[in-house]
Amino acid sequence: MKAMNKVLHAIANLDQLGKKVVRWGIVIVFVWIGALKFFTYEADGIVPFVANSPFMSFFYNTPEEYKTHMNKEGELIAANHTWHENNHTYGFSRGLGVFLITLAVLVAIYRIAPLASVIGSALVFIMTIGTLSFLVTTPESWVPHLTDHQWGFPYLSGRGRLVIKDVLIMGGALITMSESAGIYLRRKGIK
């Protein structure tokens, strides 16, 4: 019983390590995915989300035409690529990449600039709300009705499974925001 209590005490004190894993997990994911936004296949992959979003479709010239110009992951059809260039698919994706990397840097500098890190974490939180909205706005988030009887809600497609994970990032952003705010307040001597 004593050994079990020691193990449980050790586990009970993992919250600080957990906060670090959450923070650096957000940083790694945002830097990595932000960097991928500079590559064609990744930019092509987010088109259904952006084109169907009432909040983002204006970034594209002709979002309503996207279905006829989709490249599969790893596929490059020159005519589709040209359409995406003219549609501003790649420019938007690169801008999003810069934004994601900037958020990662803000989350990472919590010891140096905790208030900036609070802002970065708040923006991550807000961004996850936008990402989760794709479950409502993007038909490709759900398994299509082809030949199987399991389609639509609650059957998430690959895109939908990618989106739903942002619930975890949302929670992580609250943790990093809270921790950064605490550091800021302690440094300022505010109770």
N, C-alpha and C positions, 0 to 999 in steps of 0.2 A: 504494500500500500504506500509506503514511503517513497519508493522508486516511482510509482505512478504519479504521486503528488509532485515530485520534482519535474517529471516530464510535463505535467499539466502547467506548472508554474513557468517552465521554459516556453511553452506554447503561448501562454497568456501574455508573455512579454514580447511576442513577435510583432506587435502592432507597429513599432517604429521601423523595423526592417520592412514590413509590409508597405508602409508609406513610401519608403525609398524605392521599392520595387515598382509601385504604382507610378511614382513620379518619373523614374527613368524609363519605365515601359512606355509611358506617353511620349517622352522625348524620342526614344528610339523609333517608335511607330510613326510619329509625325515627321521625323527627318527622313526615314526610309520611304514612306509613301509620298512625302513631298518631293523627294528627289525623283521618284518614279514618274511623277506628273510631267517630267520633261521628255518622256519617251512615248512614242506613237501609240503603242499597244495600250498603255495605261490611259492616255487621253481618249482613245477610242472607247475604252471600257466604261467611262463615266458618262458618255453621251446620253444614254436613256434617262439617267437621273437628272441631268441638267436640262435636257430638252423638254421633259415632262413637268419640271418644277415651275409653278407660277411665280416663284421668287427669283429664279435664275435663268429661265429660258431666254430672257432678253439679251444675254451674253452672246447668243448664237444668232447668226443672220437668218437662217431658215430652219429652226428647230423641228418644225412639223414634218420635215423631209428625212429625218435621221434614219428611219427604218430601212429605207432603200439604199443606204450608204454605210451600213455597219460592216466592219471587219471583225472576224472572229479573233480571239486571242491568238497571237502568233501568225496571223494572216495579214498580208499587205496587198491589197488590190489598188493599183495605181489610181484608177478613176475615183474610188472612194476616198483615197488619201487626198486627192486634189479637192474633192468636195469638202472634206473636213478642214483643209487649209482655208478655203473660201468662207466656210461657216464660222470660222474663228475658234474651232474646237481646240486647236493646239495652243493658241494664244491664251485662251481661258485656262487651259490645263496648266500651263507654265505659271500663270499668275496665281492659281490656286496652290501650286507647288511652293512658290515663294512664301505665300501666306502660311502654309502648314509648317514650313521650316522656321519661319519667324516665331510662330506660336511655340514650337519646340524649344527655341532658344529662350524665350521669355519664361517658360516653365522651368527650364534648367538653371536659370540664374537667380533662383530664389534666395540663396545665401548672400549674393552680391547686391541684388536689387529686389527685395521682397515685394514692394508695391507693384513694380512692373510684372513680377511673376503672378501676383493676384490678378492683374488685368489679363495676362496671357491665359491663366486658368479659366477666368470668366469667359473669355472668347472661345476657349475649347468647349466649355459647357454649352454656350449658345450655338456653336457650330454643330454639336451633336444633336441638338434639337432639330436643326435644319436637315441633318443627315437622316435622322429618324423619320422626318416628314416624307422621305422617299417611299416609305412603306405605303403611304396613302396616294402619292402622286405618280408613282412609277409602276405601270402594269407588269413590267419585267421582274418585279420583286417577288412575284408569285408564280407558282408552277402553272404553265399555260394548259388550257383544255385541248389536248391533242387526242390521245387514245385511251389514256388512263382515267379512272374515275376519281383519282385524287388530284385535284387541281384547285387553284384559287386559295382563299383563306381557309385554313391556317398553314397551308403548304408553301413554305418559303422556298424560293428558287436560290440558286447560287448567289445572285445579286442580293436577294432578301436576307440570306444568312450573313452576308458581308455587312449589311446595314444594321441588323439587330444587335450586333456586337457593340455598337456605339452606346448602348445602355451602360456597359461596363466603363467605357471611357468617360461617360457623363458622371458616373459615381466617382471615378478617379479624379476628375477635374474638381469636384467638390472637396475632395481630400487635399489636393495640392493647393487649392485656393485657400482653404482653411489654415493649412500649415503656414503658408506664406504670409497670410494676414496676421497670424500669431507672432511670427518672427518680426514683422514690421512693428506691431504694437509694443512688443517687448523692447525693441531697440529705441522706440520713442518714449518709453516709460509710461505708456498709456495703459490704464487698467480698465 
